[in-house]
Amino acid sequence: MTIEDWLSILAIAVCLLLSFFFAGSETALTVSSRATMLRLAQDGNRQAGIVNRLLAARERLIGALLLGNNAVNILASSLATSVFLIWFGDVGVLYATAVMTVLVVVFAEVLPKTVAFNAPERIALMVAWPMQWTVRLLAPVLAAIEALVRWILWLVGIRMGEHQPLLSAHEELRGAVDLMHRAGTFEKLDRDMMGGLLDLRDLTVSDVMIHRTEMVTVNADDPPEEVVRAVLASEYTRVPLWRDTPENIVGILHAKDLLRAIQNAGGDLTRVDIKSIFLPPWFVPDIRPLSEQLKAFRRRKTHFALVVDEYGEVEGLLTLEDILEEIVGDISDEHDIPVPGVRPQPDGSVNVDGSVPIRDLNRAMDWNLPDAEATTIAGLVIHEARSIPDVGQSFTFHGFRFRVLRKTRNRITALRITPLVRKPVPMAKAS
């Protein structure tokens, strides 16, 4: 072989190494975690800062990677073709095609991208400096190419920047959390907490409030000893007081204030003035988002609010604990009364109280029943059945069979839910 042949082989090897670099850099920079790079940059890592700047101008970065990778691959193939033509004649074109295809695919594409995919953050930090200089050197050429591409797209009627992503940032984050949970890197509790936090902006006060039928209230006109007895019998520290009708809430009685009043009265319950110690009620609309209500709780430094509908009628109550439970799950203390709302059965079915919220059932059983049209599981059955079912009726929808076990007047108080293995029936059918 002549010196020219050796120089050509050396040039081909350099081109393949550059192709290895560009292919690995492309995978590492695009797959690397933006959150990790942002945190490293905040901690003072200069390479991470460069990566963030490169990714911020993603169009320019991709252009540099594609231009560099294609240029060196074409140059390597051209040099190899010329060498093989000298060695083997016209048939050398076939030999050059076969050899360069193997070298480019295996050593300049698959190998570097596999390495970068297994350690994207480390590789991204390693290639940060050279890629920054590459983008700078190719900037004039890239600007010309970008202008040409935009002009071509404009000719065919495509406007850059007009198309919005299919999913919002919240939905993308939720999808990432679900993906990590399926991969085993995120525990169910962590996934539920992240999901609950992301749901705060989509949920309203009415979705998590305690309905008025389950509220513990006391008549403000009752004798003081009866009020004290009712408050002590309750597991709650704040009890709404009503006058004339249970819907006319006039105040909130705090157990701590009641104990101070009893102490000041020397233990004589008849001397306790209930009207002087209860606090004015705070009413909030049922359509307020939970995220805003959480901020309102913090701003007012209170943990208790009454929920009203558009007509000003009391629908229920909401506490700070109710919102926190949407994030961290059920919070129980030594005074909570255990209510058996969800009871799994040996045959795989689950007995559920009708008042159990759908979100709580989904979280407890890792199900995915829809909660857009109804808050409780009984409400879901009524919504799907388009009627108030009788005891013994069964319905199949969303991949589950629902059987009504108990009913009080027009309220479904207990159901049996059985997951189905077969394909779920799309429409509710009474049996």
KOLSEPA-899760 format. One record per residue (C-alpha): z, y, x. Coordinates in pm, 1 decimal, always signed. Layout:
<rs>
+----------+----------+----------+
:       c3 :       c2 :       c1 :
+----------+----------+----------+
:        Z :        Y :        X :
...
+----------+----------+----------+
</rs>
This chain:
<rs>
+----------+----------+----------+
:       c3 :       c2 :       c1 :
+----------+----------+----------+
:     +0.0 :     +0.0 :     +0.0 :
:    -78.5 :   +349.6 :   +115.5 :
:   +163.1 :   +637.5 :   +141.4 :
:    +10.8 :   +780.9 :   -177.0 :
:    +99.7 :   +461.4 :   -362.7 :
:   +459.6 :   +476.3 :   -242.2 :
:   +485.4 :   +839.0 :   -342.5 :
:   +347.1 :   +754.9 :   -687.0 :
:   +599.5 :   +470.5 :   -727.7 :
:   +879.7 :   +704.4 :   -619.7 :
:   +761.8 :   +966.5 :   -869.7 :
:   +754.4 :   +700.2 :  -1146.3 :
:  +1112.2 :   +598.9 :  -1061.7 :
:  +1226.5 :   +962.9 :  -1072.7 :
:  +1056.9 :  +1008.9 :  -1409.5 :
:  +1227.4 :   +696.3 :  -1546.2 :
:  +1565.2 :   +824.1 :  -1423.1 :
:  +1503.6 :  +1158.0 :  -1593.3 :
:  +1400.7 :   +974.3 :  -1910.8 :
:  +1724.0 :   +772.7 :  -1883.3 :
:  +1915.8 :  +1100.7 :  -1857.7 :
:  +1743.1 :  +1267.9 :  -2153.4 :
:  +1773.3 :   +964.2 :  -2383.2 :
:  +2140.5 :   +912.0 :  -2303.9 :
:  +2214.5 :  +1282.5 :  -2337.8 :
:  +2047.1 :  +1297.4 :  -2678.8 :
:  +2257.8 :  +1012.0 :  -2815.6 :
:  +2582.6 :  +1130.2 :  -2657.8 :
:  +2549.6 :  +1491.1 :  -2773.5 :
:  +2445.4 :  +1406.5 :  -3129.6 :
:  +2695.0 :  +1123.0 :  -3183.9 :
:  +2997.6 :  +1283.3 :  -3016.6 :
:  +3276.7 :  +1405.0 :  -3243.1 :
:  +3263.2 :  +1778.8 :  -3311.3 :
:  +3635.6 :  +1775.5 :  -3389.1 :
:  +3715.5 :  +1614.3 :  -3052.8 :
:  +3501.6 :  +1863.9 :  -2864.9 :
:  +3656.8 :  +2155.1 :  -3050.4 :
:  +4007.5 :  +2032.7 :  -2966.9 :
:  +3917.3 :  +1977.6 :  -2599.7 :
:  +3765.5 :  +2325.7 :  -2581.7 :
:  +4082.0 :  +2473.6 :  -2730.5 :
:  +4279.0 :  +2291.5 :  -2460.2 :
:  +4069.8 :  +2460.1 :  -2190.4 :
:  +3802.9 :  +2196.6 :  -2117.8 :
:  +3498.2 :  +2395.8 :  -2001.6 :
:  +3253.9 :  +2106.1 :  -2046.0 :
:  +3363.7 :  +2068.9 :  -2408.2 :
:  +3297.7 :  +2439.1 :  -2459.8 :
:  +2944.8 :  +2392.8 :  -2325.5 :
:  +2890.0 :  +2095.8 :  -2558.7 :
:  +3001.5 :  +2306.0 :  -2855.6 :
:  +2761.0 :  +2584.4 :  -2760.0 :
:  +2475.6 :  +2336.2 :  -2719.1 :
:  +2547.2 :  +2181.0 :  -3058.7 :
:  +2572.6 :  +2525.1 :  -3217.8 :
:  +2206.1 :  +2577.6 :  -3119.3 :
:  +2107.5 :  +2224.7 :  -3221.8 :
:  +1741.3 :  +2310.3 :  -3281.2 :
:  +1702.9 :  +2445.2 :  -2928.3 :
:  +1893.5 :  +2147.2 :  -2782.1 :
:  +1682.6 :  +1886.0 :  -2961.5 :
:  +1368.9 :  +2067.9 :  -2854.0 :
:  +1473.4 :  +2059.6 :  -2488.6 :
:  +1561.8 :  +1689.4 :  -2508.1 :
:  +1235.3 :  +1593.0 :  -2674.1 :
:  +1024.7 :  +1809.4 :  -2443.5 :
:  +1190.5 :  +1678.5 :  -2130.5 :
:  +1191.2 :  +1314.7 :  -2239.8 :
:   +828.9 :  +1310.1 :  -2354.6 :
:   +706.8 :  +1502.5 :  -2049.5 :
:   +859.5 :  +1260.5 :  -1797.9 :
:   +752.8 :   +953.6 :  -1997.9 :
:   +391.9 :  +1073.2 :  -2018.9 :
:   +391.8 :  +1163.8 :  -1648.8 :
:   +534.3 :   +822.4 :  -1552.4 :
:   +277.2 :   +641.4 :  -1765.4 :
:     -9.3 :   +846.2 :  -1618.2 :
:   +102.3 :   +779.5 :  -1260.6 :
:   +148.0 :   +408.8 :  -1329.2 :
:   -198.8 :   +388.1 :  -1484.4 :
:   -357.4 :   +551.6 :  -1180.5 :
:   -176.2 :   +315.4 :   -941.9 :
:   -266.0 :     +2.6 :  -1137.9 :
:   -629.7 :   +113.8 :  -1164.3 :
:   -644.3 :   +132.8 :   -783.1 :
:   -478.6 :   -207.1 :   -744.6 :
:   -646.1 :   -410.0 :  -1021.4 :
:   -945.9 :   -209.7 :  -1137.1 :
:  -1022.1 :   -154.1 :  -1503.8 :
:   -782.3 :   -430.6 :  -1614.4 :
:   -503.6 :   -229.3 :  -1453.2 :
:   -483.6 :    -19.1 :  -1769.9 :
:   -350.4 :   -323.2 :  -1958.9 :
:   -105.6 :   -407.5 :  -1681.5 :
:    +18.3 :    -48.7 :  -1667.0 :
:    +62.9 :    -39.8 :  -2044.7 :
:   +265.4 :   -364.3 :  -2046.1 :
:   +484.3 :   -273.0 :  -1747.7 :
:   +555.7 :    +84.5 :  -1858.8 :
:   +630.6 :    -24.7 :  -2215.2 :
:   +900.5 :   -261.3 :  -2087.2 :
:  +1041.0 :     -7.9 :  -1841.4 :
:  +1046.5 :   +282.7 :  -2088.7 :
:  +1180.4 :    +86.5 :  -2387.7 :
:  +1443.5 :   -113.7 :  -2199.1 :
:  +1553.8 :   +107.6 :  -1911.5 :
:  +1473.3 :   +455.5 :  -2045.4 :
:  +1555.9 :   +416.5 :  -2416.6 :
:  +1766.6 :   +118.2 :  -2525.0 :
:  +1991.5 :    +99.0 :  -2218.4 :
:  +2092.6 :   +468.5 :  -2192.9 :
:  +2135.3 :   +505.4 :  -2568.4 :
:  +2353.5 :   +194.1 :  -2585.5 :
:  +2573.3 :   +322.8 :  -2304.4 :
:  +2599.3 :   +667.1 :  -2465.1 :
:  +2670.0 :   +525.0 :  -2809.9 :
:  +2970.2 :   +330.1 :  -2679.7 :
:  +3127.8 :   +632.8 :  -2508.5 :
:  +2963.1 :   +943.7 :  -2660.4 :
:  +3240.5 :  +1194.8 :  -2583.3 :
:  +3267.3 :  +1099.3 :  -2215.9 :
:  +2891.3 :  +1096.9 :  -2162.9 :
:  +2855.3 :  +1428.4 :  -2348.3 :
:  +3106.9 :  +1591.3 :  -2114.0 :
:  +2925.4 :  +1446.9 :  -1810.7 :
:  +2582.2 :  +1580.7 :  -1913.1 :
:  +2706.7 :  +1916.6 :  -2040.8 :
:  +2630.8 :  +2117.8 :  -1725.3 :
:  +2283.9 :  +1974.8 :  -1648.6 :
:  +2178.1 :  +2000.5 :  -2014.0 :
:  +2288.9 :  +2363.2 :  -2025.1 :
:  +2065.6 :  +2444.1 :  -1727.4 :
:  +1781.0 :  +2237.8 :  -1873.7 :
:  +1794.1 :  +2434.0 :  -2199.3 :
:  +1798.0 :  +2760.5 :  -2005.4 :
:  +1499.9 :  +2663.6 :  -1786.6 :
:  +1295.9 :  +2545.9 :  -2083.5 :
:  +1394.7 :  +2838.9 :  -2306.8 :
:  +1060.7 :  +3024.8 :  -2290.5 :
:   +860.0 :  +2709.4 :  -2363.5 :
:  +1100.3 :  +2610.0 :  -2643.6 :
:  +1075.4 :  +2954.1 :  -2802.4 :
:   +697.5 :  +2925.5 :  -2809.6 :
:   +714.4 :  +2574.1 :  -2956.1 :
:   +965.0 :  +2683.9 :  -3222.8 :
:   +741.9 :  +2972.4 :  -3323.4 :
:   +441.6 :  +2739.2 :  -3347.0 :
:   +638.6 :  +2485.3 :  -3555.2 :
:   +765.6 :  +2752.3 :  -3793.9 :
:   +413.5 :  +2887.3 :  -3835.7 :
:   +276.2 :  +2540.9 :  -3915.5 :
:   +556.7 :  +2478.4 :  -4164.6 :
:   +491.5 :  +2817.7 :  -4321.6 :
:   +126.8 :  +2724.0 :  -4368.4 :
:   +220.6 :  +2412.2 :  -4567.4 :
:   +476.3 :  +2598.3 :  -4779.2 :
:   +802.3 :  +2488.5 :  -4614.0 :
:  +1057.7 :  +2766.2 :  -4554.4 :
:  +1321.5 :  +2704.5 :  -4286.8 :
:  +1683.9 :  +2732.5 :  -4398.4 :
:  +1614.9 :  +2701.2 :  -4770.8 :
:  +1723.5 :  +2339.6 :  -4810.1 :
:  +2095.8 :  +2284.5 :  -4860.2 :
:  +2278.6 :  +1966.5 :  -4751.9 :
:  +2320.8 :  +1694.4 :  -5011.8 :
:  +2697.8 :  +1686.7 :  -4968.4 :
:  +2951.1 :  +1962.9 :  -4919.3 :
:  +3178.0 :  +1970.7 :  -4617.2 :
:  +3461.1 :  +1828.0 :  -4829.1 :
:  +3245.5 :  +1537.6 :  -4946.9 :
:  +3127.8 :  +1467.6 :  -4592.0 :
:  +3488.0 :  +1461.4 :  -4472.4 :
:  +3584.2 :  +1231.1 :  -4758.5 :
:  +3297.7 :   +998.9 :  -4667.3 :
:  +3409.1 :   +995.9 :  -4303.1 :
:  +3764.6 :   +903.9 :  -4407.6 :
:  +3637.3 :   +619.1 :  -4629.3 :
:  +3414.7 :   +496.0 :  -4349.1 :
:  +3704.1 :   +490.2 :  -4100.5 :
:  +3918.0 :   +306.9 :  -4357.1 :
:  +3652.9 :    +37.1 :  -4401.1 :
:  +3621.5 :    +12.4 :  -4022.9 :
:  +3996.1 :    -50.4 :  -3995.1 :
:  +4082.2 :   +263.9 :  -3797.4 :
:  +4240.4 :   +440.1 :  -4096.5 :
:  +4522.3 :   +283.8 :  -4297.1 :
:  +4515.4 :   +295.5 :  -4676.9 :
:  +4812.7 :   +534.0 :  -4686.2 :
:  +4639.1 :   +774.7 :  -4449.1 :
:  +4316.7 :   +752.5 :  -4649.1 :
:  +4501.5 :   +821.9 :  -4974.6 :
:  +4681.3 :  +1121.2 :  -4821.9 :
:  +4357.5 :  +1271.1 :  -4691.3 :
:  +4187.5 :  +1203.5 :  -5023.4 :
:  +4472.4 :  +1365.8 :  -5214.7 :
:  +4457.7 :  +1672.2 :  -4993.0 :
:  +4082.0 :  +1705.9 :  -5043.2 :
:  +4121.8 :  +1661.0 :  -5419.0 :
:  +4357.4 :  +1959.1 :  -5460.2 :
:  +4069.7 :  +2203.1 :  -5500.4 :
:  +3899.2 :  +1981.5 :  -5761.1 :
:  +4207.0 :  +1897.8 :  -5970.4 :
:  +4359.7 :  +2131.5 :  -6226.1 :
:  +4718.2 :  +2169.8 :  -6338.7 :
:  +4649.0 :  +1967.0 :  -6653.1 :
:  +4543.2 :  +1666.4 :  -6442.1 :
:  +4888.1 :  +1608.6 :  -6292.5 :
:  +5131.5 :  +1777.7 :  -6532.5 :
:  +5401.1 :  +1592.8 :  -6723.3 :
:  +5290.7 :  +1593.5 :  -7085.5 :
:  +5516.2 :  +1758.1 :  -7341.1 :
:  +5578.2 :  +1421.9 :  -7511.0 :
:  +5753.7 :  +1308.3 :  -7191.1 :
:  +5943.5 :  +1630.5 :  -7124.3 :
:  +6322.6 :  +1635.3 :  -7139.7 :
:  +6424.4 :  +1949.9 :  -7328.1 :
:  +6747.2 :  +2081.1 :  -7479.5 :
:  +6813.5 :  +2305.2 :  -7778.4 :
:  +6952.8 :  +2632.5 :  -7648.7 :
:  +7151.8 :  +2682.8 :  -7974.4 :
:  +7345.0 :  +2356.2 :  -7937.3 :
:  +7715.9 :  +2381.6 :  -7850.8 :
:  +7774.7 :  +2418.9 :  -7474.8 :
:  +7936.6 :  +2076.9 :  -7442.7 :
:  +7630.0 :  +1910.0 :  -7594.2 :
:  +7399.3 :  +2102.3 :  -7360.6 :
:  +7608.3 :  +1995.9 :  -7059.6 :
:  +7605.4 :  +1635.1 :  -7178.6 :
:  +7225.6 :  +1639.0 :  -7221.0 :
:  +7165.0 :  +1794.6 :  -6879.9 :
:  +7394.0 :  +1545.6 :  -6705.6 :
:  +7221.8 :  +1257.5 :  -6887.2 :
:  +6886.0 :  +1372.2 :  -6750.1 :
:  +6763.7 :  +1271.8 :  -6403.7 :
:  +6614.6 :  +1619.3 :  -6353.6 :
:  +6777.3 :  +1928.1 :  -6203.6 :
:  +6574.9 :  +2173.7 :  -6415.0 :
:  +6567.2 :  +2135.8 :  -6792.9 :
:  +6366.6 :  +2355.7 :  -7033.9 :
:  +6560.2 :  +2512.6 :  -7322.9 :
:  +6401.3 :  +2571.2 :  -7664.1 :
:  +6497.2 :  +2758.8 :  -7976.3 :
:  +6387.8 :  +2705.2 :  -8338.4 :
:  +6110.7 :  +2457.7 :  -8241.4 :
:  +6069.3 :  +2235.7 :  -7931.6 :
:  +5745.1 :  +2419.1 :  -7847.1 :
:  +5927.2 :  +2755.3 :  -7822.9 :
:  +6060.2 :  +2734.7 :  -7467.3 :
:  +6294.1 :  +3026.5 :  -7398.5 :
:  +6437.7 :  +2940.7 :  -7058.0 :
:  +6493.2 :  +2693.9 :  -6774.8 :
:  +6844.6 :  +2568.5 :  -6706.6 :
:  +6919.8 :  +2466.4 :  -6348.8 :
:  +7188.1 :  +2201.0 :  -6302.9 :
:  +7333.7 :  +2388.7 :  -6005.3 :
:  +7378.2 :  +2705.7 :  -6212.7 :
:  +7538.1 :  +2498.1 :  -6487.8 :
:  +7789.0 :  +2347.2 :  -6245.5 :
:  +7885.9 :  +2693.4 :  -6120.4 :
:  +7936.6 :  +2810.4 :  -6479.2 :
:  +8157.0 :  +2506.5 :  -6552.0 :
:  +8363.6 :  +2582.1 :  -6241.6 :
:  +8400.3 :  +2947.9 :  -6338.8 :
:  +8513.4 :  +2838.4 :  -6686.8 :
:  +8786.9 :  +2624.2 :  -6533.1 :
:  +8625.7 :  +2305.7 :  -6660.0 :
:  +8637.2 :  +2415.1 :  -7025.1 :
:  +8288.9 :  +2334.7 :  -7152.0 :
:  +8335.3 :  +2537.7 :  -7469.6 :
:  +8366.0 :  +2856.8 :  -7262.5 :
:  +8035.0 :  +2806.0 :  -7080.7 :
:  +7780.4 :  +3070.4 :  -7182.3 :
:  +7446.3 :  +2890.5 :  -7161.0 :
:  +7243.9 :  +3198.8 :  -7254.7 :
:  +7369.4 :  +3390.6 :  -6952.5 :
:  +7272.6 :  +3136.1 :  -6687.7 :
:  +6928.9 :  +3006.2 :  -6780.7 :
:  +6623.9 :  +3147.7 :  -6602.9 :
:  +6313.4 :  +3291.7 :  -6771.9 :
:  +6029.5 :  +3040.5 :  -6801.8 :
:  +5712.4 :  +3070.2 :  -6595.5 :
:  +5394.5 :  +2981.4 :  -6782.6 :
:  +5070.6 :  +2887.9 :  -6605.2 :
:  +4727.6 :  +2803.6 :  -6754.7 :
:  +4621.0 :  +2441.5 :  -6766.4 :
:  +4286.0 :  +2516.2 :  -6598.8 :
:  +4435.6 :  +2656.6 :  -6276.0 :
:  +4331.5 :  +2452.4 :  -5968.5 :
:  +4613.5 :  +2268.1 :  -5796.2 :
:  +4538.3 :  +2437.3 :  -5465.2 :
:  +4599.7 :  +2778.2 :  -5625.6 :
:  +4912.2 :  +2655.8 :  -5803.9 :
:  +5053.6 :  +2528.5 :  -5474.9 :
:  +5004.4 :  +2873.9 :  -5324.1 :
:  +5167.9 :  +3029.4 :  -5633.5 :
:  +5471.4 :  +2803.0 :  -5598.5 :
:  +5513.4 :  +2910.9 :  -5237.7 :
:  +5457.7 :  +3277.0 :  -5320.4 :
:  +5715.3 :  +3283.3 :  -5603.3 :
:  +5957.9 :  +3056.0 :  -5416.3 :
:  +6000.5 :  +2835.9 :  -5722.5 :
:  +5927.7 :  +2470.1 :  -5793.4 :
:  +5890.9 :  +2461.1 :  -6170.7 :
:  +5630.6 :  +2589.7 :  -6417.7 :
:  +5538.1 :  +2530.4 :  -6780.9 :
:  +5173.8 :  +2459.1 :  -6858.8 :
:  +5005.2 :  +2622.1 :  -7159.7 :
:  +4659.3 :  +2581.1 :  -7312.0 :
:  +4413.6 :  +2851.4 :  -7412.1 :
:  +4610.1 :  +2916.7 :  -7733.1 :
:  +4938.1 :  +2969.4 :  -7546.4 :
:  +5087.9 :  +2640.1 :  -7668.3 :
:  +5300.5 :  +2442.9 :  -7423.6 :
:  +5116.1 :  +2135.4 :  -7299.7 :
:  +5362.0 :  +2013.0 :  -7040.1 :
:  +5535.3 :  +2104.8 :  -6717.7 :
:  +5450.7 :  +2094.6 :  -6350.8 :
:  +5672.7 :  +2084.1 :  -6043.7 :
:  +5606.0 :  +2125.1 :  -5674.3 :
:  +5692.7 :  +1758.0 :  -5631.7 :
:  +5409.0 :  +1662.2 :  -5867.7 :
:  +5158.4 :  +1838.2 :  -5641.6 :
:  +5304.3 :  +1689.7 :  -5323.8 :
:  +5286.6 :  +1343.0 :  -5476.6 :
:  +4912.3 :  +1391.1 :  -5516.4 :
:  +4897.8 :  +1406.2 :  -5136.8 :
:  +5167.6 :  +1171.2 :  -5006.2 :
:  +5204.6 :   +937.8 :  -5304.3 :
:  +5511.6 :   +867.9 :  -5514.4 :
:  +5831.6 :  +1040.9 :  -5399.5 :
:  +6146.1 :   +867.8 :  -5524.7 :
:  +6509.3 :   +949.7 :  -5468.1 :
:  +6841.7 :   +795.2 :  -5567.0 :
:  +6836.9 :   +970.2 :  -5905.5 :
:  +6490.0 :   +865.5 :  -6013.9 :
:  +6476.0 :   +613.3 :  -6294.7 :
:  +6237.0 :   +332.3 :  -6206.2 :
:  +5974.2 :   +315.5 :  -6479.8 :
:  +5766.5 :     -5.1 :  -6466.0 :
:  +5430.8 :   +151.6 :  -6535.8 :
:  +5214.2 :    -89.9 :  -6335.4 :
:  +5297.1 :   -463.2 :  -6340.0 :
:  +5056.6 :   -700.3 :  -6160.2 :
:  +5035.6 :  -1047.9 :  -6315.1 :
:  +4993.9 :  -1386.8 :  -6139.8 :
:  +4647.8 :  -1436.6 :  -6293.2 :
:  +4514.1 :  -1120.7 :  -6127.1 :
:  +4544.8 :   -897.1 :  -6431.3 :
:  +4768.1 :   -589.3 :  -6447.0 :
:  +4988.1 :   -477.7 :  -6737.0 :
:  +4985.9 :    -98.7 :  -6750.5 :
:  +5170.5 :   +152.7 :  -6965.8 :
:  +4926.1 :   +370.2 :  -7156.5 :
:  +5075.9 :   +688.5 :  -7012.0 :
:  +5010.7 :   +588.1 :  -6649.2 :
:  +4773.4 :   +841.7 :  -6490.4 :
:  +4439.5 :   +699.2 :  -6380.7 :
:  +4479.1 :   +850.6 :  -6035.2 :
:  +4815.0 :   +677.6 :  -5985.3 :
:  +4669.0 :   +345.3 :  -6099.3 :
:  +4371.6 :   +382.5 :  -5865.5 :
:  +4602.5 :   +459.9 :  -5576.9 :
:  +4839.8 :   +171.4 :  -5652.8 :
:  +4569.2 :    -92.3 :  -5705.1 :
:  +4297.5 :    +55.0 :  -5479.0 :
:  +4063.0 :    +79.8 :  -5777.6 :
:  +3802.4 :   +342.7 :  -5857.2 :
:  +3831.6 :   +406.5 :  -6230.0 :
:  +3681.7 :   +744.5 :  -6329.8 :
:  +3926.3 :  +1022.0 :  -6415.9 :
:  +3684.4 :  +1301.9 :  -6505.1 :
:  +3704.1 :  +1258.6 :  -6884.4 :
:  +4064.3 :  +1139.9 :  -6922.1 :
:  +4394.8 :  +1174.8 :  -6738.8 :
:  +4579.4 :   +859.4 :  -6849.9 :
:  +4459.7 :   +501.4 :  -6873.5 :
:  +4507.4 :   +509.2 :  -7251.8 :
:  +4290.7 :   +820.5 :  -7268.5 :
:  +4018.4 :   +643.6 :  -7069.2 :
:  +4012.2 :   +353.4 :  -7316.0 :
:  +3994.6 :   +589.5 :  -7615.1 :
:  +3718.3 :   +791.2 :  -7448.8 :
:  +3506.7 :   +484.6 :  -7371.6 :
:  +3571.2 :   +318.1 :  -7707.4 :
:  +3500.6 :   +641.0 :  -7899.5 :
:  +3784.1 :   +540.7 :  -8134.1 :
:  +4155.0 :   +460.9 :  -8144.5 :
:  +4164.6 :    +82.7 :  -8094.9 :
:  +4402.8 :   -159.8 :  -8261.1 :
:  +4638.2 :   -405.9 :  -8092.9 :
:  +4446.7 :   -707.1 :  -7965.2 :
:  +4112.4 :   -532.1 :  -7922.3 :
:  +3939.6 :   -569.0 :  -7586.5 :
:  +3683.1 :   -351.5 :  -7413.0 :
:  +3475.5 :   -403.6 :  -7102.8 :
:  +3360.3 :   -112.9 :  -6888.3 :
:  +3358.1 :     +5.3 :  -6525.7 :
:  +3397.4 :   -354.9 :  -6405.9 :
:  +3727.3 :   -421.3 :  -6591.2 :
:  +3838.1 :   -574.1 :  -6920.5 :
:  +4095.3 :   -367.7 :  -7110.7 :
:  +4306.2 :   -535.4 :  -7381.0 :
:  +4540.4 :   -331.9 :  -7602.2 :
:  +4887.2 :   -492.5 :  -7599.6 :
:  +5100.1 :   -238.1 :  -7784.1 :
:  +5042.4 :    +71.4 :  -7994.4 :
:  +5273.6 :   +327.1 :  -8154.3 :
:  +5101.6 :   +513.8 :  -8435.8 :
:  +4793.4 :   +661.6 :  -8268.4 :
:  +4917.7 :   +614.8 :  -7911.1 :
:  +4828.4 :   +318.5 :  -7691.5 :
:  +5151.7 :   +230.0 :  -7513.0 :
:  +5053.4 :    -82.4 :  -7315.1 :
:  +4733.1 :   -244.7 :  -7191.0 :
:  +4628.9 :   -543.7 :  -6986.6 :
:  +4355.6 :   -470.5 :  -6732.5 :
:  +4160.7 :   -755.5 :  -6574.1 :
:  +3910.1 :   -694.0 :  -6293.0 :
:  +3576.5 :   -867.3 :  -6352.7 :
:  +3380.4 :  -1056.5 :  -6090.5 :
:  +3054.4 :  -1038.1 :  -6280.2 :
:  +2844.0 :   -723.9 :  -6310.6 :
:  +3026.8 :   -466.7 :  -6526.0 :
:  +2897.6 :   -395.7 :  -6876.6 :
:  +2776.5 :    -32.1 :  -6891.3 :
:  +2871.6 :    +30.5 :  -7256.4 :
:  +3210.7 :    -32.1 :  -7418.7 :
:  +3203.3 :   -316.4 :  -7670.5 :
:  +3483.1 :   -411.4 :  -7906.0 :
:  +3555.2 :   -778.9 :  -7942.7 :
+----------+----------+----------+
</rs>
